[in-house]
Amino acid sequence: MVRHRQDKAGLRPDAPKSDRAGFSIVEVIVAMVILAVGLLGMAGTTVLVVRQVTLADLATERSVAVQSTLERLRGISFDSIRTGSESVGSFQVNWTVTDQVQWKDIEIVTTGPGQTYASGYPVLSPAVSDTLTHRIIRP
């Protein structure tokens, strides 16, 4: 059996370079490029996620404004329901009441921050209107 001298890493000093452990500079550069592309993709996605969370928060606030107004109107007597307006959070809520024989149709318009489109792209706007129609039936 022939014994060869080995260095501290366990490799023979006369072994070809391809047998040595480690990464070449090309492998390191390729790995860095792949990492950079992944990080840039994540950065672009972060902007989209922040925008979607903001829009969802505004939609929730708008729903709360409409719900609180409807609950207040449903809590008063049927004959006392009249056209009016109020401010709920960052939203202005206006409602119009149309009297029928056995019910009242209420059109609720909320105006406040929300999403609109400018030149085909979605943007946040400080004054977006949304309409909901609700019917309250005489008890």
C-alpha positions as CSV (number, residue, x, y, z in Angstrom):
1,M,0.0,0.0,0.0
2,V,1.4,3.4,-1.0
3,R,1.0,6.2,1.4
4,H,0.8,9.8,0.2
5,R,1.5,12.9,2.2
6,Q,-1.6,14.9,3.1
7,D,-1.9,18.5,4.2
8,K,-4.1,19.7,7.1
9,A,-7.3,19.7,5.0
10,G,-6.8,16.1,4.2
11,L,-5.7,16.7,0.6
12,R,-2.4,15.8,-1.0
13,P,-0.3,18.8,-1.8
14,D,0.5,17.5,-5.2
15,A,-3.2,16.9,-6.0
16,P,-4.7,18.8,-8.9
17,K,-6.6,22.0,-8.1
18,S,-9.9,20.5,-9.1
19,D,-9.7,18.0,-6.2
20,R,-9.4,20.8,-3.7
21,A,-12.4,22.0,-1.6
22,G,-14.0,25.4,-2.0
23,F,-15.9,27.6,-4.5
24,S,-14.5,29.3,-7.6
25,I,-15.0,33.0,-8.1
26,V,-17.5,32.3,-10.9
27,E,-19.7,30.1,-8.6
28,V,-19.7,32.9,-6.0
29,I,-20.7,35.6,-8.6
30,V,-23.5,33.4,-10.0
31,A,-24.8,32.8,-6.5
32,M,-24.7,36.5,-5.7
33,V,-26.6,37.3,-9.0
34,I,-29.3,34.7,-8.1
35,L,-29.6,36.2,-4.6
36,A,-29.9,39.7,-5.9
37,V,-32.6,38.8,-8.4
38,G,-34.6,37.1,-5.6
39,L,-34.2,40.1,-3.3
40,L,-35.3,42.6,-6.0
41,G,-38.4,40.4,-6.6
42,M,-39.2,40.4,-2.9
43,A,-38.8,44.2,-2.8
44,G,-41.3,44.7,-5.7
45,T,-43.8,42.4,-4.0
46,T,-43.5,44.3,-0.7
47,V,-44.8,47.5,-2.4
48,L,-47.8,45.6,-3.7
49,V,-48.5,44.0,-0.3
50,V,-48.4,47.4,1.4
51,R,-50.8,48.9,-1.1
52,Q,-53.3,46.0,-0.8
53,V,-53.2,46.1,3.0
54,T,-53.8,49.9,2.9
55,L,-56.8,49.4,0.5
56,A,-58.2,46.6,2.7
57,D,-57.9,48.9,5.8
58,L,-59.8,51.7,4.0
59,A,-62.5,49.2,2.8
60,T,-62.9,48.0,6.4
61,E,-63.2,51.6,7.7
62,R,-65.8,52.4,5.0
63,S,-67.8,49.3,6.0
64,V,-67.7,50.3,9.7
65,A,-69.0,53.8,8.8
66,V,-71.9,52.4,6.8
67,Q,-72.7,49.8,9.4
68,S,-72.8,52.3,12.3
69,T,-75.0,54.6,10.3
70,L,-77.4,51.8,9.4
71,E,-77.5,50.6,13.0
72,R,-78.3,54.1,14.2
73,L,-81.1,54.5,11.7
74,R,-82.6,51.0,12.5
75,G,-82.5,51.9,16.2
76,I,-84.9,54.8,15.9
77,S,-88.6,54.6,15.3
78,F,-89.7,53.9,11.8
79,D,-91.6,57.2,11.4
80,S,-88.5,59.2,12.7
81,I,-86.2,58.1,9.9
82,R,-85.3,61.1,7.8
83,T,-82.6,62.2,5.3
84,G,-79.4,63.3,7.0
85,S,-75.6,63.1,7.2
86,E,-72.8,62.5,9.7
87,S,-69.1,62.1,9.8
88,V,-67.7,58.7,10.9
89,G,-63.9,58.5,11.1
90,S,-62.4,59.8,7.9
91,F,-65.6,59.3,6.0
92,Q,-68.6,61.6,5.4
93,V,-71.8,59.6,5.3
94,N,-74.9,61.1,3.6
95,W,-78.2,59.3,3.4
96,T,-81.4,59.9,1.5
97,V,-84.7,58.4,2.6
98,T,-87.5,57.6,0.1
99,D,-90.8,56.8,1.8
100,Q,-93.0,54.0,0.6
101,V,-96.2,52.6,2.2
102,Q,-94.7,49.7,4.1
103,W,-91.0,50.5,3.9
104,K,-88.3,53.1,3.5
105,D,-85.5,52.9,1.0
106,I,-82.3,54.5,2.2
107,E,-79.5,55.4,-0.1
108,I,-76.3,55.8,1.8
109,V,-73.3,57.5,0.1
110,T,-69.9,57.4,1.8
111,T,-67.2,59.8,0.7
112,G,-63.6,59.4,1.9
113,P,-60.2,57.9,1.0
114,G,-60.2,55.0,-1.4
115,Q,-58.9,53.6,-4.7
116,T,-59.5,55.3,-8.1
117,Y,-57.9,54.9,-11.5
118,A,-55.8,57.5,-13.2
119,S,-54.6,56.8,-16.7
120,G,-55.5,53.2,-16.3
121,Y,-53.5,52.7,-13.1
122,P,-54.9,52.3,-9.5
123,V,-54.1,55.2,-7.2
124,L,-55.2,56.2,-3.7
125,S,-57.5,59.3,-3.7
126,P,-58.7,61.3,-0.7
127,A,-62.3,61.6,-2.0
128,V,-63.9,58.5,-3.3
129,S,-67.7,58.0,-3.2
130,D,-69.5,54.7,-2.7
131,T,-73.2,54.0,-2.6
132,L,-75.3,51.4,-0.8
133,T,-79.1,51.1,-0.9
134,H,-80.9,49.5,2.1
135,R,-84.6,48.9,2.8
136,I,-86.2,49.2,6.3
137,I,-89.6,47.5,6.5
138,R,-92.3,48.9,8.8
139,P,-92.6,46.7,12.0
